[in-house]
Amino acid sequence: MNETSEKILSILESADAPLSGEVISSRIGVTRSAVWKHIRELRDLGYAISASRTEGYRLEAPTQRLLPHEVGKRLKTRFIGRDIRYYASTASTTWVAKDLCGREDPATLHGTVIVAEEQTGGIGRLGRAWVSPSGGIWFTIILTPNIPMDHLFMITMAGSVAVARAIRKEYDIGALIKWPNDIYIGDKKVSGLLLELSAEADTVHYCMLGIGIDANIDPENLPPELSRTITSLAAELGREIDRAALLARVLREFEQRFLLLESEEYESVIREWKSLSLTLDHRVQVRTLRKSVEGEAIDIDDHGALLIRKDNGRVERVIAGDCYHT
């Protein structure tokens, strides 16, 4: 959406009655034919705009797309999402973010959000495919954090808390966090997160926090191996949700926790993560590339590792792996 189209949209959003092309053109200094051209562009973006020769133009309904304008007007953050790059379709928002950081100074991109309606090559943990069809919320946040290297893992914790809190506040659904980086409703996954770093030695150049939320997706349309384990917000609520409103809420919630991390208030984030944990105090099996550990999940340590008390009473520390509740 170009600047003129956005100005026309803002005028229509604030109008209590239809506005003629002449009135709109005089307000922004373009011709009436130019107004019509931009109205057509807005319609192509999904805005329902009626037109009457006697009354003029009226915005009947907003677009359902995750356009920067729709997210931005709800945002109220200091820096997260103040720059949103939108794609109708892309292989991966993280790939876009990585390419962007390679062409521009990452410091100037701090807080930038890459969002897509669909991903054709989304990647999750361990390089697994991340199914990302239209109707979901797929985005990556670029960060140049002022956080010590040994606490960078907490960015994922902050993101997990943000997604769970946003879902709870927006829809009164009891979303919980399954270690290490998934959001569940009941026994089904609704969201996942993945943090990638560009670093060398003790220097972090930038981070990319990828988040996917199954919003307005019909799980029945997913591959059979996924439909049994994945849910969506629309499926839980019985209606489609306002994706732009949820994305704005997630970004606000994330910024609050990210600022706590930069202020070294780590315990606040850890405490909140624990209060939302689906994993702690449950019997689990964690499979890593080398072994499997089974027992009761009793805590996480200061580095995000899961502490498991095995049947022999010994406590084992697991840094990463696939976690199954048994």
C-alpha positions as a printed NumPy array, in Angstrom:
array([[  0.   ,   0.   ,   0.   ],
       [  1.498,   3.331,  -1.047],
       [  1.367,   6.535,   0.964],
       [ -1.547,   8.087,  -0.925],
       [ -3.686,   4.955,  -0.619],
       [ -2.981,   4.86 ,   3.102],
       [ -4.026,   8.516,   3.463],
       [ -7.306,   7.81 ,   1.647],
       [ -7.89 ,   4.76 ,   3.83 ],
       [ -7.322,   6.786,   7.007],
       [ -9.805,   9.409,   5.79 ],
       [-12.443,   6.75 ,   5.099],
       [-11.8  ,   5.048,   8.457],
       [-12.451,   8.271,  10.364],
       [-15.499,   9.353,   8.319],
       [-18.983,   9.06 ,   9.814],
       [-20.648,   9.243,   6.408],
       [-19.759,   8.634,   2.741],
       [-17.28 ,  11.07 ,   1.224],
       [-17.249,  12.237,  -2.365],
       [-14.186,  11.864,  -4.54 ],
       [-14.016,  15.649,  -4.697],
       [-13.809,  15.971,  -0.905],
       [-11.12 ,  13.271,  -0.661],
       [ -9.101,  14.734,  -3.526],
       [ -9.144,  18.209,  -1.97 ],
       [ -7.92 ,  16.854,   1.371],
       [ -4.856,  15.106,  -0.014],
       [ -4.166,  17.181,  -3.109],
       [ -4.721,  14.667,  -5.911],
       [ -7.205,  14.453,  -8.775],
       [-10.545,  12.655,  -8.524],
       [ -9.335,  10.107, -11.065],
       [ -6.316,   9.456,  -8.855],
       [ -8.666,   8.908,  -5.902],
       [-10.547,   6.286,  -7.925],
       [ -7.26 ,   4.565,  -8.821],
       [ -6.262,   4.324,  -5.166],
       [ -9.737,   3.164,  -4.129],
       [ -9.357,   0.332,  -6.636],
       [ -5.984,  -0.55 ,  -5.11 ],
       [ -7.517,  -0.668,  -1.63 ],
       [-10.249,  -2.976,  -2.904],
       [ -7.601,  -5.239,  -4.407],
       [ -6.059,  -5.418,  -0.915],
       [ -9.338,  -6.687,   0.494],
       [-11.025,  -3.528,   1.782],
       [-14.775,  -3.426,   1.152],
       [-15.447,   0.092,  -0.148],
       [-18.825,   1.013,  -1.59 ],
       [-19.219,   3.777,  -4.166],
       [-22.283,   5.878,  -4.961],
       [-22.53 ,   8.702,  -7.502],
       [-24.81 ,  10.635,  -5.177],
       [-23.095,   9.952,  -1.828],
       [-19.496,   8.979,  -2.528],
       [-17.21 ,   6.381,  -0.989],
       [-17.727,   4.484,   2.265],
       [-15.508,   1.923,   3.961],
       [-17.839,  -0.99 ,   4.69 ],
       [-15.333,  -3.478,   6.116],
       [-11.572,  -3.683,   6.664],
       [ -9.32 ,  -6.172,   4.937],
       [ -8.62 ,  -9.525,   6.553],
       [ -4.972,  -9.402,   5.51 ],
       [ -2.091,  -8.741,   7.896],
       [ -1.189,  -5.443,   6.271],
       [  1.168,  -3.099,   8.17 ],
       [ -1.597,  -0.476,   8.383],
       [ -3.991,  -2.897,  10.091],
       [ -1.409,  -4.133,  12.591],
       [  0.208,  -0.754,  13.151],
       [ -2.957,   1.098,  14.144],
       [ -3.384,  -1.351,  17.055],
       [  0.258,  -1.636,  18.072],
       [  1.279,   0.968,  20.694],
       [  4.834,  -0.333,  21.05 ],
       [  8.101,   1.581,  21.343],
       [ 10.065,  -0.284,  18.685],
       [  8.78 ,  -3.818,  18.075],
       [  6.794,  -3.788,  14.835],
       [  7.193,  -0.086,  14.134],
       [  8.597,  -1.321,  10.809],
       [  6.561,  -4.167,   9.3  ],
       [  7.5  ,  -5.763,   5.973],
       [  4.524,  -7.589,   4.456],
       [  4.483, -10.481,   1.974],
       [  1.464, -12.197,   0.488],
       [  3.617, -15.311,   0.088],
       [  7.246, -16.139,   0.757],
       [  9.322, -19.245,   1.297],
       [ 10.171, -18.227,   4.863],
       [  9.925, -14.98 ,   6.821],
       [ 13.187, -15.933,   8.538],
       [ 14.928, -16.262,   5.189],
       [ 13.637, -12.811,   4.264],
       [ 14.903, -11.45 ,   7.588],
       [ 18.318, -13.035,   7.099],
       [ 18.619, -11.604,   3.584],
       [ 17.575,  -8.19 ,   4.861],
       [ 20.219,  -8.271,   7.604],
       [ 22.803,  -9.174,   4.99 ],
       [ 21.955,  -6.103,   2.909],
       [ 21.321,  -3.553,   5.667],
       [ 22.832,  -2.706,   9.039],
       [ 21.05 ,  -5.042,  11.507],
       [ 21.159,  -2.314,  14.158],
       [ 18.795,  -0.209,  12.035],
       [ 16.425,  -3.194,  11.732],
       [ 15.999,  -3.771,  15.475],
       [ 12.342,  -4.579,  16.094],
       [ 11.483,  -5.009,  12.404],
       [  8.791,  -7.615,  11.762],
       [  8.572,  -9.702,   8.592],
       [  5.054, -11.095,   8.163],
       [  3.537, -13.307,   5.476],
       [  0.083, -14.618,   4.652],
       [  1.667, -17.975,   3.841],
       [  5.088, -19.616,   3.832],
       [  5.941, -22.161,   1.18 ],
       [  9.169, -23.342,   2.812],
       [  8.806, -22.684,   6.529],
       [ 11.356, -24.455,   8.736],
       [ 10.948, -25.465,  12.36 ],
       [ 13.235, -27.134,  14.878],
       [ 15.925, -29.475,  13.545],
       [ 15.191, -28.324,  10.005],
       [ 11.723, -29.864,   9.93 ],
       [  9.122, -28.475,   7.566],
       [  6.827, -25.903,   9.17 ],
       [  3.448, -26.112,   7.437],
       [  2.309, -22.499,   7.022],
       [ -0.855, -22.13 ,   4.909],
       [ -3.002, -19.041,   4.433],
       [ -5.049, -18.187,   7.487],
       [ -2.201, -18.473,   9.976],
       [  0.066, -15.782,  11.401],
       [  3.65 , -16.321,  10.237],
       [  6.254, -13.745,  11.232],
       [  9.857, -13.136,  12.242],
       [ 11.147, -10.391,  14.547],
       [ 14.665,  -9.052,  13.891],
       [ 16.523,  -8.127,  17.081],
       [ 19.927,  -6.756,  18.037],
       [ 19.594,  -7.452,  21.749],
       [ 21.541,  -5.944,  24.607],
       [ 21.433,  -9.259,  26.438],
       [ 24.405, -11.42 ,  27.528],
       [ 25.113, -14.395,  25.308],
       [ 24.282, -16.894,  28.054],
       [ 20.782, -15.415,  28.444],
       [ 19.794, -15.131,  24.778],
       [ 17.74 , -18.332,  25.091],
       [ 15.339, -16.291,  27.214],
       [ 14.212, -14.389,  24.108],
       [ 12.346, -17.564,  23.149],
       [ 10.919, -17.762,  26.666],
       [  9.738, -14.155,  26.395],
       [  8.158, -14.95 ,  23.035],
       [  6.412, -18.043,  24.4  ],
       [  4.981, -16.075,  27.31 ],
       [  3.874, -13.318,  24.925],
       [  1.957, -15.708,  22.656],
       [  0.308, -17.57 ,  25.536],
       [ -0.663, -14.338,  27.314],
       [ -1.991, -12.777,  24.103],
       [ -4.237, -15.785,  23.4  ],
       [ -5.472, -15.815,  26.992],
       [ -6.234, -12.083,  27.039],
       [ -7.837, -11.899,  23.612],
       [ -9.969, -15.056,  23.766],
       [-10.007, -16.321,  27.367],
       [ -8.489, -19.625,  26.227],
       [ -6.104, -21.434,  28.584],
       [ -3.041, -21.545,  26.334],
       [  0.021, -23.09 ,  27.989],
       [  3.698, -23.481,  27.119],
       [  5.112, -26.904,  26.357],
       [  8.877, -27.05 ,  26.785],
       [ 10.918, -26.031,  24.924],
       [  9.078, -23.734,  22.508],
       [  5.483, -24.702,  21.704],
       [  2.113, -23.274,  22.742],
       [ -0.681, -25.747,  23.412],
       [ -4.415, -25.605,  23.944],
       [ -5.402, -28.797,  25.697],
       [ -3.371, -31.583,  24.13 ],
       [ -2.894, -29.908,  20.748],
       [ -0.323, -27.461,  19.458],
       [ -1.468, -24.031,  18.289],
       [  1.837, -22.16 ,  17.976],
       [  5.584, -22.667,  17.759],
       [  8.678, -20.499,  18.075],
       [ 12.257, -20.744,  16.838],
       [ 15.214, -18.46 ,  17.636],
       [ 18.145, -18.201,  15.234],
       [ 21.354, -16.271,  15.858],
       [ 24.046, -14.722,  13.726],
       [ 27.067, -14.712,  15.991],
       [ 30.797, -15.338,  16.171],
       [ 32.827, -15.899,  19.328],
       [ 31.083, -13.827,  22.011],
       [ 29.569, -11.326,  19.581],
       [ 25.939, -11.526,  18.517],
       [ 25.267,  -9.679,  15.281],
       [ 21.512, -10.19 ,  15.348],
       [ 18.747, -12.605,  16.334],
       [ 15.642, -13.706,  14.462],
       [ 12.657, -14.914,  16.452],
       [ 10.295, -16.845,  14.188],
       [  6.728, -17.377,  15.415],
       [  3.865, -19.252,  13.809],
       [  0.287, -19.228,  15.088],
       [ -2.47 , -21.421,  13.7  ],
       [ -5.174, -18.771,  13.679],
       [ -7.867, -19.18 ,  11.012],
       [ -6.833, -22.617,   9.812],
       [ -9.005, -25.712,   9.544],
       [ -6.902, -28.523,  11.038],
       [ -8.859, -31.01 ,   8.914],
       [ -7.202, -29.534,   5.836],
       [ -3.713, -30.273,   7.166],
       [ -1.856, -33.507,   6.382],
       [ -3.272, -36.425,   8.465],
       [ -0.124, -36.718,  10.582],
       [ -0.596, -33.088,  11.662],
       [ -4.368, -32.778,  11.935],
       [ -4.389, -35.155,  14.927],
       [ -1.929, -33.054,  16.935],
       [ -2.631, -29.466,  15.845],
       [ -5.506, -27.137,  16.589],
       [ -6.272, -23.559,  15.61 ],
       [ -7.846, -20.605,  17.358],
       [-10.73 , -20.65 ,  14.883],
       [-11.351, -24.337,  15.624],
       [-11.315, -23.696,  19.382],
       [-13.612, -20.665,  19.203],
       [-15.919, -21.814,  16.417],
       [-15.296, -18.586,  14.479],
       [-12.513, -16.796,  12.662],
       [-10.415, -14.322,  14.624],
       [ -9.056, -10.866,  13.809],
       [ -5.481, -11.851,  12.988],
       [ -4.16 ,  -8.272,  12.893],
       [ -5.481,  -7.634,  16.399],
       [ -3.845, -10.812,  17.724],
       [ -0.516, -10.073,  16.032],
       [ -0.496,  -6.56 ,  17.506],
       [ -1.239,  -8.011,  20.956],
       [  1.584, -10.573,  20.651],
       [  4.052,  -7.858,  19.643],
       [  3.01 ,  -5.671,  22.585],
       [  3.291,  -8.548,  25.029],
       [  6.682,  -9.55 ,  23.618],
       [  8.133,  -6.042,  23.845],
       [  7.214,  -5.849,  27.532],
       [  9.119,  -9.062,  28.321],
       [ 12.017,  -8.264,  26.006],
       [ 12.578,  -4.97 ,  27.848],
       [ 12.629,  -6.911,  31.131],
       [ 15.407,  -9.089,  29.725],
       [ 17.425,  -6.055,  28.658],
       [ 16.989,  -4.708,  32.197],
       [ 18.351,  -8.022,  33.542],
       [ 15.042,  -8.833,  35.225],
       [ 15.382, -12.454,  34.218],
       [ 13.534, -13.901,  37.195],
       [ 10.314, -12.093,  36.218],
       [ 10.252, -13.809,  32.825],
       [ 11.251, -17.206,  34.239],
       [  8.559, -16.984,  36.917],
       [  5.892, -16.132,  34.354],
       [  7.057, -18.917,  32.042],
       [  6.792, -21.414,  34.89 ],
       [  3.281, -20.219,  35.771],
       [  2.212, -20.995,  32.196],
       [  4.088, -24.272,  31.854],
       [  2.286, -27.342,  30.567],
       [  5.395, -29.454,  31.181],
       [  6.506, -28.895,  34.765],
       [  5.204, -31.382,  37.345],
       [  4.309, -33.857,  34.584],
       [  5.911, -37.119,  33.587],
       [  7.744, -36.647,  30.298],
       [ 10.01 , -38.339,  27.841],
       [ 12.555, -36.133,  26.08 ],
       [ 14.222, -37.526,  22.985],
       [ 17.454, -35.969,  21.825],
       [ 19.621, -36.905,  18.867],
       [ 21.68 , -39.183,  21.126],
       [ 19.394, -40.512,  23.847],
       [ 16.012, -40.54 ,  25.556],
       [ 15.354, -39.318,  29.105],
       [ 12.172, -40.167,  30.992],
       [ 10.869, -39.038,  34.367],
       [  9.148, -36.145,  36.117],
       [  9.822, -32.619,  34.834],
       [ 10.568, -30.777,  38.063],
       [ 12.042, -27.424,  36.996],
       [ 14.005, -25.43 ,  34.445],
       [ 17.404, -24.007,  35.33 ],
       [ 18.868, -20.566,  34.732],
       [ 19.801, -21.533,  31.172],
       [ 16.408, -22.891,  30.13 ],
       [ 17.368, -26.546,  30.46 ],
       [ 14.668, -28.944,  31.663],
       [ 15.438, -30.795,  34.909],
       [ 14.026, -34.317,  34.915],
       [ 13.926, -36.56 ,  37.976],
       [ 14.341, -40.072,  36.679],
       [ 12.829, -43.152,  38.283],
       [ 16.129, -43.909,  40.034],
       [ 15.93 , -40.52 ,  41.784],
       [ 18.748, -38.891,  39.846],
       [ 18.092, -35.487,  38.245],
       [ 19.183, -35.082,  34.65 ],
       [ 19.543, -31.784,  32.835],
       [ 18.283, -31.715,  29.23 ],
       [ 19.174, -28.709,  27.092],
       [ 17.033, -29.478,  24.032],
       [ 14.952, -32.225,  22.505],
       [ 11.479, -33.385,  21.577],
       [  9.314, -33.463,  24.694],
       [  6.457, -35.962,  25.035],
       [  4.067, -36.105,  27.97 ],
       [  3.637, -39.715,  29.093]])
